[in-house]
Amino acid sequence: MNDPATIRRLYGRSQNHKLRTGQAALVEELLPAISVPESGDLNATSLFGDDRTLHFEIGFGAGEHLAFRADLLPNHGFIGCEPFLNGVVGALQHIRDQRLPNIRLHMGDALDVLERLPDGSLSFVYLLHPDPWPKARHAKRRMVNHGPMDLIAAKLRPGGEFRLGTDDPTYCRWAMMIMNQRGDFEWLAESPKDFLVRPGGWPETRYEAKARRKGHEVWYFRYRRAETE
């Protein structure tokens, strides 16, 4: 397996603007209570107290998708990772306002948390509108590369699902190339509508809405983890 650490570096600012008083209080009070532990084994029981189905979102933005799915599936457990503080605050606001006890957050690199989960423990992994790193020399920074995908494949149970959403044509072509090279994922698309129309249970995020306003096409990819031999 390729070493995920080769793409481990995070790029960009960790905070976009100063937090308001109420937002800072969420970070100080709610975030510690629902954060993924910094050390020790991670599994459904250690995170949620029972052996529930687990979902994992990489870079949840402001948390709309994470909150929607957690509200839709209250008996499932959701782990969300986001390196940027303002995005984490957005998720915290959803968790507070919607009273969602089935979410755990990590402010930092998703791969650090993925590595600590047991193999085959996840039913869904979500990667929605990741940074496309459009320049060719930055392609190694994209999350859809064989190193990260090896790790995602290991943590998904057979039959589990990896979902990718993007409005960037370069990332779309790149992701299709990478995923088509893999024998451990099956693309769940039989016709163009299967990746041009948002599937049910997949809400529109603010990033997708912004892309639509700009006239961008959006692609929705669903891949099933193949059965292990």
C-alpha positions in Angstrom: 0.0 0.0 0.0 1.3 3.5 -0.8 2.1 5.5 2.2 -0.7 8.1 2.8 1.9 10.2 4.7 3.3 11.2 1.3 0.3 13.5 0.8 -0.2 14.3 4.5 0.7 18.0 4.5 -2.2 20.4 4.8 -2.1 23.5 2.7 -3.9 26.8 3.3 -5.1 28.8 6.3 -6.7 27.2 9.3 -9.0 30.2 10.0 -10.7 32.6 7.6 -12.0 35.3 9.9 -12.3 36.1 13.5 -14.9 34.2 15.5 -17.8 35.9 17.1 -18.4 35.4 20.9 -21.0 32.7 20.4 -18.9 30.9 17.9 -15.9 31.0 20.2 -18.0 29.5 23.0 -19.0 26.6 20.8 -15.3 25.9 20.1 -14.4 26.1 23.8 -17.4 24.2 25.2 -19.0 21.9 22.6 -16.1 20.9 20.5 -14.1 19.2 23.3 -17.2 17.2 24.2 -17.6 15.7 20.8 -14.0 15.6 19.5 -12.4 12.4 18.3 -10.0 11.4 21.1 -6.4 12.3 20.2 -5.0 8.9 21.1 -6.2 5.3 21.6 -8.1 2.9 19.6 -11.1 4.2 17.6 -14.2 2.2 16.8 -18.0 2.6 17.1 -18.0 1.6 20.7 -15.3 3.9 21.8 -16.8 6.8 19.9 -20.6 6.2 20.4 -20.9 3.5 23.1 -22.3 0.8 20.8 -21.6 -1.2 17.7 -23.4 1.1 15.2 -22.9 1.7 11.5 -20.1 4.3 10.9 -19.9 7.1 8.2 -16.8 9.2 7.6 -16.6 12.6 5.9 -13.4 14.1 4.7 -13.4 17.9 4.6 -17.0 18.6 5.6 -16.9 22.3 4.8 -19.5 24.0 6.9 -21.1 20.7 7.8 -24.4 20.8 5.9 -24.0 17.4 4.4 -22.7 15.9 7.6 -25.6 17.3 9.6 -28.2 16.2 7.0 -27.0 12.6 6.9 -26.7 12.4 10.7 -30.2 13.7 11.1 -31.5 11.3 8.4 -29.8 8.3 10.1 -29.9 9.0 13.9 -28.9 5.4 14.8 -25.7 5.7 12.7 -22.4 7.3 13.8 -20.8 10.1 11.8 -17.1 11.1 12.0 -16.3 14.4 10.3 -12.8 15.8 9.7 -12.1 19.4 8.6 -8.8 21.3 9.0 -10.3 24.8 8.9 -11.7 26.3 12.1 -14.5 28.3 10.5 -15.8 25.1 8.9 -15.7 23.3 12.2 -17.7 26.2 13.8 -20.3 25.8 11.0 -20.7 22.1 11.9 -20.9 22.8 15.6 -23.8 25.2 14.9 -25.7 22.5 13.0 -25.0 20.0 15.8 -26.3 22.4 18.5 -29.3 23.7 16.5 -30.4 20.2 15.3 -29.5 18.4 18.5 -27.3 15.8 16.8 -25.7 13.5 19.3 -24.4 11.1 16.7 -21.5 13.2 15.3 -17.8 13.3 16.3 -15.5 15.9 14.9 -11.8 16.2 14.2 -10.2 19.5 13.4 -7.2 18.3 11.4 -6.1 15.8 8.8 -8.7 13.1 8.1 -6.0 10.5 7.3 -4.8 10.7 10.9 -8.2 9.5 12.1 -8.7 7.0 9.3 -5.5 5.2 10.1 -6.7 4.6 13.7 -10.0 3.0 12.7 -10.2 -0.8 12.2 -10.1 -2.2 8.7 -13.6 -2.8 7.3 -15.3 -0.6 9.9 -16.9 2.1 7.7 -20.0 1.8 5.6 -19.7 5.2 3.9 -16.9 7.6 3.1 -17.7 11.0 1.7 -15.5 13.4 -0.2 -17.5 16.4 -1.4 -16.0 19.2 -3.5 -12.4 18.7 -2.4 -9.7 21.2 -3.3 -9.0 20.4 -7.0 -5.4 21.5 -7.0 -5.8 22.2 -10.8 -2.1 22.7 -11.7 -0.5 19.5 -12.9 2.5 20.0 -10.5 0.0 19.9 -7.6 -1.8 16.7 -8.6 -0.1 14.7 -5.8 -2.0 16.9 -3.3 -5.4 15.7 -4.4 -7.2 13.4 -2.1 -8.1 11.1 -4.9 -4.7 9.5 -5.4 -3.8 5.9 -4.9 -2.2 6.4 -1.5 -5.3 7.9 0.2 -7.6 5.6 -1.8 -5.6 2.5 -0.5 -6.4 3.7 3.0 -10.1 4.4 2.3 -10.4 1.0 0.6 -8.9 -0.7 3.7 -11.3 1.0 6.1 -14.5 0.5 4.1 -16.3 -2.8 4.6 -17.0 -4.9 1.5 -20.1 -3.4 -0.1 -19.4 -0.1 1.6 -19.6 3.1 -0.5 -17.2 5.9 -1.4 -19.0 9.1 -2.6 -17.2 11.9 -4.4 -18.8 15.2 -5.5 -16.9 17.8 -7.6 -17.7 20.7 -10.0 -14.1 20.9 -11.3 -13.6 19.3 -14.7 -9.9 18.6 -14.1 -10.6 16.9 -10.8 -13.5 15.0 -12.4 -11.2 13.6 -15.2 -8.4 12.9 -12.7 -10.7 11.0 -10.3 -12.2 8.9 -13.0 -8.7 8.0 -14.2 -7.6 7.0 -10.7 -10.7 5.1 -9.8 -10.8 3.3 -13.2 -7.3 2.0 -12.4 -8.5 0.3 -9.2 -9.9 -3.2 -9.0 -11.2 -2.7 -5.4 -14.1 -0.3 -6.3 -17.1 -0.7 -8.6 -18.5 2.5 -10.2 -22.2 2.6 -9.5 -23.3 4.2 -12.7 -25.2 2.6 -15.6 -26.1 5.8 -17.5 -25.0 9.5 -17.5 -27.9 10.5 -15.2 -26.4 8.3 -12.5 -23.5 10.8 -12.1 -25.1 14.0 -13.4 -28.1 14.0 -11.1 -27.7 14.2 -7.4 -28.8 11.0 -5.7 -31.5 10.9 -3.1 -30.2 11.4 0.4 -27.4 13.6 -0.9 -28.2 17.2 0.0 -27.0 20.3 -1.8 -24.2 22.1 0.1 -23.4 25.8 -0.1 -20.3 24.9 -2.2 -22.5 23.1 -4.7 -25.0 25.9 -4.8 -22.2 28.4 -5.4 -20.9 26.2 -8.3 -24.3 26.1 -9.8 -24.7 29.9 -9.6 -21.4 30.1 -11.6 -22.8 27.9 -14.2 -20.6 24.9 -13.3 -21.7 21.3 -14.0 -21.6 19.1 -10.9 -20.7 15.4 -10.9 -21.8 12.8 -8.3 -19.7 9.6 -8.1 -20.6 6.6 -6.1 -18.2 3.6 -5.8 -18.9 0.3 -4.1 -16.1 -1.4 -2.2 -15.5 -4.7 -3.9 -15.9 -7.9 -1.9 -12.5 -9.1 -0.6 -11.1 -12.4 -1.8 
